[in-house]
Amino acid sequence: MQASLSNGGQAPVSKGRVLGAGRPDSQPTNQEAGPFAQARWRTSGPGKGTCPWAAGRGRKRAAGARLMEAQNGSGAAGEGPSAGAEARPAATPEGMALAYASLVLMALLPIFFGALRSVSCAKGKNASDMPETITSRDAARFPIVASCTLLGLYLFFKIFSQEYINLLLSMYFFVLGILALSHTISPVMNKFFPANFPNKQYQLLFTQGSGETKEAVNDDNGVVAFVAEIVNYEFDTKDLVCLAMSSVVGVWYLLRKHWIANNLFGLAFSLNGVELLHLNNVSTGCILLGGLFVYDIFWVFGTNVMVTVAKSFEAPIKLVFPQDLLEKGLEANNFAMLGLGDIVIPGIFIALLLRFDISLKKNTHTYFYTSFVAYIFGLGLTIFIMHVFKHAQPALLYLVPACIGFPLLVALVKGEVAEMFSYESSAEILPHTPRLTHFPSISGSPSSLADSMQQTCSASSHRRRQQNPSAM
């Protein structure tokens, strides 16, 4: 699901309440609430009564404000008018600037470090760190699959109880978040382990097929059977320590749904996405970003589906930062947010351009830095437009033209457009794919696997011809 940049009402939810909306402890300012804030004013104490005509007008204004809130749906679900009657305080300019700057910084970190790790990912030797390559066919189908998923979630939230759906989603993302965060901090934590740390290697292996042999075998009918791997995950004692540390954050998120725990999981998801999802070429990247460009605009401007799901979806699929942090500290609840899709989708394209820079062997990262600056420009433009029009914006509307247009313009100036579109990232990955399996007779690449099957079938056919020479 793709959630776009917004402020205020699109915050994490807890028990059916939109955080920051309809909070009884919120104190509205006169600038935001206007007459409603004045209607709440009263004097008390001996000799300090309220003027009758002012009190009557105040009651009318308060009733009108409650009616408007009920019509706009700003009150908390399942609560009476009194609970949702008070407005959220307006964010101060300092608080908004801090929130937007923090969101931009949090978006840049996983893109930058994820792109760097994507380079070493293809050159690594750990089977669990192998990237998933996105082809042009996958890119063309992705907006359709994402739209069906988004609409399905919207219907689920409309039909079924939001509490039970979010309970299942919380458990699902609890497990995924622990694994993602453990994988993220593992390279950093390895530097802090002492040299004499007792580190042992482990392997989690699930295979499909029977028999103890790990090679291709022939049955009586000459059919070739393979023992197929389903899960092959290698880890060590250091990884288990990182997993334990990540579990602490997971329990914190599961129990409190705190925005810091949400952001830790969100950053881990984003960095892993940029690192492990590889586009095979620039054309595929243009197809993917172009399709999601239309997808984002339609679901944000054309319907209320994405905004509704983003407000109802209680999972770390977005980065949030409170705009009232200066006033309320860590218990702040007036959030600005940025969907993880607005980070990962441009991020995998920027990582592709970094690998293209390295393939040129010019010791420069021109296209990487150009696309990185383009992302900052696009995200800044999104925030500016959102602040001017006071409406949630599809960030890809501004990010896609910037992230594609700026590098293409540089390639046009340098005369390297042909080299850019002829670059194949999968050509650098395929030589390393045999490490996906530890079976000596079966290579992990599709071509070598096909050769193995062909050789086995040829040997089987040759044996049958020797046994039945009359068939020649």
C-alpha positions in Angstrom: 0.0 0.0 0.0 1.2 3.5 -0.8 0.6 6.2 1.7 1.3 9.8 0.7 2.7 12.8 2.6 0.2 14.6 4.8 0.0 16.5 8.0 -2.4 16.5 11.0 -5.2 14.0 10.6 -3.3 11.2 9.0 -1.7 9.9 12.2 -1.4 6.4 13.7 -4.6 5.3 15.3 -5.2 3.6 18.6 -8.4 1.9 19.6 -10.5 3.6 16.9 -9.3 7.1 17.7 -7.3 9.2 15.4 -4.4 10.6 17.4 -4.5 14.3 17.7 -8.2 14.5 16.8 -10.9 15.1 19.4 -8.6 14.8 22.3 -10.2 16.0 25.6 -6.8 17.3 26.8 -6.2 19.5 23.7 -6.4 23.2 24.2 -7.4 25.0 21.0 -6.0 28.4 20.3 -8.1 31.4 19.3 -6.5 31.4 15.9 -7.5 27.9 15.1 -10.9 27.4 16.7 -12.1 31.0 16.4 -15.6 31.5 18.0 -15.5 28.0 19.4 -12.4 28.9 21.5 -14.1 32.1 22.6 -17.2 30.1 23.6 -15.2 28.1 26.0 -14.1 31.2 27.9 -15.7 31.9 31.1 -15.0 33.7 34.4 -15.3 32.1 37.8 -15.0 33.0 41.4 -16.9 35.4 43.7 -18.4 38.4 41.9 -17.2 37.2 38.4 -20.3 36.1 36.5 -20.8 35.7 32.8 -22.8 38.2 30.8 -26.2 36.6 29.9 -26.1 37.6 26.2 -22.5 36.5 25.9 -23.3 33.1 27.5 -26.2 32.6 25.2 -24.1 33.4 22.1 -21.3 31.2 23.5 -23.7 28.2 23.8 -24.9 28.7 20.3 -21.3 28.8 18.9 -20.3 25.8 20.9 -23.3 23.9 19.6 -22.5 25.0 16.1 -18.9 23.8 16.5 -20.0 20.4 17.7 -22.4 20.0 14.8 -19.6 20.9 12.3 -17.3 18.4 13.9 -19.9 15.7 13.8 -20.5 16.4 10.1 -16.7 16.4 9.3 -16.1 13.2 11.2 -13.4 14.8 13.3 -14.6 13.3 16.6 -13.4 10.1 17.9 -15.3 7.0 16.8 -17.7 5.6 19.3 -17.6 8.6 21.6 -20.3 11.2 22.5 -20.3 14.7 21.3 -18.6 16.0 24.4 -15.6 13.8 23.9 -15.0 15.0 20.3 -16.1 18.6 20.7 -12.7 20.1 21.4 -10.4 20.8 18.5 -6.7 19.9 18.2 -4.3 22.8 18.8 -2.8 24.4 15.8 0.8 23.4 15.1 3.3 26.2 15.6 5.6 27.2 12.7 8.6 25.8 14.7 6.9 22.5 15.3 5.9 22.1 11.7 9.4 23.0 10.5 10.9 20.4 12.9 8.4 17.7 11.8 9.0 18.3 8.0 12.7 18.5 8.4 12.7 15.2 10.4 10.6 13.5 7.8 12.9 14.5 5.0 16.0 13.4 7.0 14.4 10.0 7.9 13.5 9.5 4.2 17.0 10.2 3.1 18.8 7.9 5.5 17.4 4.6 4.2 17.8 5.7 0.6 21.5 6.6 1.0 22.6 3.7 3.1 20.3 1.2 1.4 21.8 2.2 -2.0 25.3 1.7 -0.7 24.3 -1.7 0.8 22.7 -2.7 -2.5 26.1 -2.6 -4.2 27.7 -5.0 -1.7 24.5 -7.1 -1.6 25.0 -8.4 -5.1 28.7 -9.1 -4.3 28.1 -10.9 -1.0 28.3 -14.5 -0.3 25.4 -15.0 2.1 22.4 -16.6 0.6 20.0 -14.8 2.9 21.1 -11.5 1.6 20.5 -12.2 -2.1 18.4 -9.4 -3.8 15.1 -9.9 -5.6 15.3 -8.6 -9.1 12.3 -6.7 -10.5 11.7 -7.3 -14.2 9.7 -5.1 -16.6 6.8 -7.5 -16.4 6.8 -7.3 -12.6 7.0 -3.5 -12.8 4.0 -3.4 -15.2 1.9 -5.5 -12.9 2.8 -3.8 -9.7 0.4 -0.9 -9.8 -2.5 -3.3 -10.6 -1.6 -5.6 -7.7 -1.1 -2.6 -5.4 -4.5 -1.1 -6.4 -6.2 -4.5 -5.7 -4.5 -4.7 -2.3 -5.4 -1.2 -1.4 -9.0 -1.6 -2.4 -9.2 -4.9 -0.5 -7.9 -3.3 2.7 -10.4 -0.5 2.3 -13.3 -3.0 2.0 -12.0 -5.0 4.9 -12.0 -1.9 7.1 -15.5 -1.0 6.0 -17.0 -4.5 6.5 -15.1 -6.0 9.4 -14.1 -4.7 12.8 -11.1 -2.4 12.6 -9.9 -3.6 16.0 -9.5 -7.3 15.0 -8.0 -6.5 11.6 -5.3 -4.3 13.2 -4.7 -7.0 15.8 -3.8 -9.5 13.1 -1.8 -6.9 11.2 0.1 -5.9 14.4 1.2 -9.5 14.9 2.2 -9.9 11.3 4.3 -6.7 11.2 5.7 -7.5 14.7 7.4 -10.5 13.3 8.5 -8.8 10.0 9.7 -5.7 11.9 11.9 -7.8 14.2 13.5 -9.6 11.3 13.9 -6.4 9.3 15.4 -4.4 12.2 17.8 -7.3 13.1 19.0 -7.4 9.5 19.5 -3.6 9.5 21.5 -3.3 12.7 23.5 -6.5 12.2 26.4 -4.9 10.2 26.7 -2.1 12.7 26.6 -4.4 15.8 29.2 -6.7 14.4 31.8 -4.0 14.9 31.1 -3.9 18.6 31.5 -7.6 19.3 34.9 -8.5 20.8 37.3 -10.6 18.7 37.0 -13.6 21.1 33.2 -13.6 21.0 32.1 -17.3 20.7 30.4 -17.1 17.3 28.7 -20.2 15.9 27.2 -20.7 12.5 23.6 -22.0 12.0 21.4 -22.8 9.0 17.7 -23.0 8.7 16.8 -25.2 5.8 13.4 -26.3 4.5 13.2 -28.5 1.4 10.5 -30.0 -0.7 11.0 -33.6 -1.7 11.8 -37.0 -0.1 15.0 -38.9 0.2 18.3 -38.1 1.7 20.0 -37.4 -1.6 20.4 -33.8 -2.6 21.1 -34.5 -6.3 18.7 -34.9 -9.2 17.5 -38.5 -9.4 15.6 -40.5 -12.0 12.6 -42.7 -11.1 11.6 -45.8 -13.0 9.8 -43.8 -15.6 12.8 -41.6 -16.3 11.3 -38.5 -14.7 13.8 -36.2 -13.1 13.0 -35.2 -9.5 14.7 -32.5 -7.5 14.9 -31.7 -3.8 13.7 -28.1 -4.0 14.7 -25.5 -1.3 11.9 -23.5 0.2 13.8 -21.7 3.0 17.6 -21.6 3.3 18.6 -19.0 5.9 22.1 -18.8 7.3 22.8 -16.9 10.6 25.2 -17.0 13.5 25.3 -16.1 17.2 25.8 -12.4 16.5 22.6 -12.4 14.5 20.8 -14.0 17.4 22.0 -11.1 19.6 20.7 -8.6 17.1 17.4 -10.5 17.0 17.0 -10.3 20.7 17.7 -6.6 20.7 15.1 -6.1 17.9 12.6 -8.1 19.9 12.7 -5.4 22.6 11.6 -2.8 20.1 9.0 -5.2 18.8 7.4 -5.7 22.2 7.5 -1.9 22.7 5.7 -1.3 19.5 3.2 -4.1 20.1 2.2 -2.9 23.6 2.4 0.9 23.1 2.3 1.6 19.4 4.7 4.5 20.1 5.7 6.6 17.2 9.4 6.1 17.8 9.0 2.3 17.7 6.9 2.8 14.6 9.7 4.8 12.9 12.4 2.3 13.8 10.4 -0.4 12.1 9.6 1.9 9.2 13.2 2.8 8.7 14.2 -0.8 8.8 11.6 -1.8 6.2 12.7 1.1 3.9 16.4 0.3 4.1 15.8 -3.4 3.5 13.5 -2.6 0.6 16.1 -0.4 -1.1 18.9 -2.9 -0.4 17.2 -6.1 -1.4 14.8 -5.0 -4.3 16.8 -4.5 -7.4 15.6 -3.1 -10.8 17.2 -5.0 -13.6 17.5 -1.9 -15.9 16.6 1.8 -16.2 13.6 1.0 -18.5 12.1 -1.2 -15.8 12.6 1.6 -13.3 10.8 4.1 -15.6 7.9 1.6 -16.1 7.6 1.1 -12.3 7.8 4.7 -11.4 5.5 5.8 -14.2 2.8 3.2 -13.2 2.9 4.2 -9.6 2.8 7.9 -10.6 -0.7 7.3 -12.0 -1.6 5.0 -9.2 -0.7 7.5 -6.5 -2.5 10.4 -8.2 -5.7 8.4 -8.7 -6.0 7.0 -5.2 -5.2 10.2 -3.5 -7.1 12.8 -5.6 -9.7 10.5 -7.2 -11.0 8.8 -4.1 -10.7 8.8 -0.4 -9.5 5.2 -0.3 -5.8 5.8 0.4 -6.4 8.4 3.0 -8.9 6.2 4.8 -6.7 3.2 4.8 -3.7 5.2 5.9 -5.7 6.5 8.9 -7.1 3.1 9.7 -4.1 0.9 9.1 -2.3 0.4 12.4 1.0 -0.8 11.1 4.5 0.7 10.6 3.9 1.4 6.9 4.6 5.1 7.3 7.1 7.4 9.0 5.5 9.9 11.4 6.8 12.9 13.4 4.8 15.0 15.8 4.3 18.7 15.0 3.6 19.4 18.7 6.8 17.8 20.0 8.1 21.0 21.4 5.0 21.5 23.5 4.2 17.9 24.6 7.5 16.1 24.3 7.4 12.3 23.5 3.7 12.1 24.2 2.9 14.4 21.3 0.0 13.3 19.1 -0.3 15.8 16.2 1.5 13.9 13.5 2.8 14.6 10.0 3.5 11.4 8.0 5.2 10.1 4.9 4.4 6.7 3.4 7.1 4.1 3.0 6.3 3.7 -0.6 7.4 7.3 -1.2 10.8 6.2 0.1 11.3 2.7 -1.3 10.0 3.2 -4.8 12.3 6.1 -5.7 15.0 4.6 -3.5 15.4 1.4 -5.6 15.7 3.6 -8.7 18.4 5.7 -7.1 20.2 2.6 -6.0 20.1 1.3 -9.6 21.7 4.5 -10.7 24.5 4.1 -8.1 25.2 0.6 -9.5 25.2 2.1 -13.0 27.8 4.7 -11.9 30.0 2.0 -10.6 29.7 0.0 -13.8 31.0 3.0 -15.7 34.3 2.7 -13.7 34.9 6.4 -13.8 35.3 6.8 -10.0 32.4 9.2 -10.0 28.8 8.9 -8.7 27.3 11.6 -10.9 23.9 9.9 -11.5 23.5 8.8 -7.9 24.1 12.2 -6.5 21.9 13.8 -9.2 19.0 11.5 -8.4 19.6 12.0 -4.7 19.4 15.8 -5.0 16.3 15.3 -7.3 14.6 13.3 -4.5 15.3 16.1 -2.0 13.9 18.6 -4.5 10.7 16.5 -5.2 10.0 15.9 -1.5 10.6 19.5 -0.6 8.2 20.5 -3.4 5.6 18.1 -2.0 5.8 19.6 1.5 5.5 23.1 0.0 2.4 22.3 -2.1 0.8 20.5 0.9 1.5 23.4 3.2 0.0 25.9 0.6 -3.1 24.0 -0.3 -3.7 22.3 3.2 -4.4 18.9 1.6 -2.7 15.5 1.5 -0.4 15.2 -1.5 0.6 12.2 -3.6 4.3 12.5 -3.2 5.1 10.5 -6.3 3.4 13.2 -8.3 6.5 15.3 -7.7 9.1 12.7 -6.9 8.8 10.6 -10.2 9.4 13.5 -12.6 12.3 14.7 -10.5 14.0 11.4 -10.0 13.7 10.4 -13.7 14.0 13.8 -15.3 17.2 15.0 -13.6 19.4 11.9 -14.3 18.1 11.8 -17.9 19.0 15.4 -18.4 22.5 14.8 -17.1 22.9 11.7 -19.3 21.7 13.8 -22.3 24.3 16.5 -21.6 27.1 13.9 -21.2 26.0 11.8 -24.1 25.4 8.6 -22.1 21.7 8.0 -22.7 22.5 4.8 -24.7 24.8 3.5 -22.0 22.2 4.2 -19.3 19.4 2.3 -21.0 21.6 -0.6 -22.1 22.9 -1.2 -18.6 21.7 -4.5 -17.1 22.0 -4.8 -13.3 21.0 -8.5 -13.5 24.2 -9.2 -15.4 26.2 -8.4 -12.3 24.0 -10.5 -10.0 23.6 -13.7 -12.1 27.2 -14.9 -11.7 26.7 -14.9 -7.9 23.4 -16.7 -7.9 24.8 -20.3 -7.5 25.3 -19.5 -3.8 21.5 -19.6 -3.5 21.9 -23.4 -3.1 24.4 -25.6 -1.4 23.7 -28.6 -3.5 26.9 -29.4 -5.4 25.2 -30.8 -8.5 22.6 -28.0 -8.9 23.5 -24.4 -9.7 21.1 -21.6 -8.6 21.1 -19.7 -11.9 18.2 -20.6 -14.3 20.6 -21.3 -17.2 22.8 -23.6 -15.3 19.8 -25.4 -13.8 18.4 -25.9 -17.3 21.8 -27.3 -18.4 21.8 -29.7 -15.4 18.3 -30.9 -16.3 19.2 -31.4 -20.0 22.4 -33.3 -19.2 20.5 -35.6 -16.8 17.7 -36.2 -19.3 20.3 -36.9 -22.0 22.0 -39.5 -19.8 18.7 -41.1 -19.0 17.7 -41.3 -22.7 21.2 -42.7 -23.6 20.8 -45.5 -21.0 17.3 -46.4 -22.3 18.7 -46.6 -25.9 21.4 -48.9 -24.7 18.9 -51.1 -22.9 16.6 -51.3 -25.9 18.7 -51.2 -29.1 15.7 -52.3 -31.3 14.2 -48.9 -30.7 17.0 -47.2 -32.7 
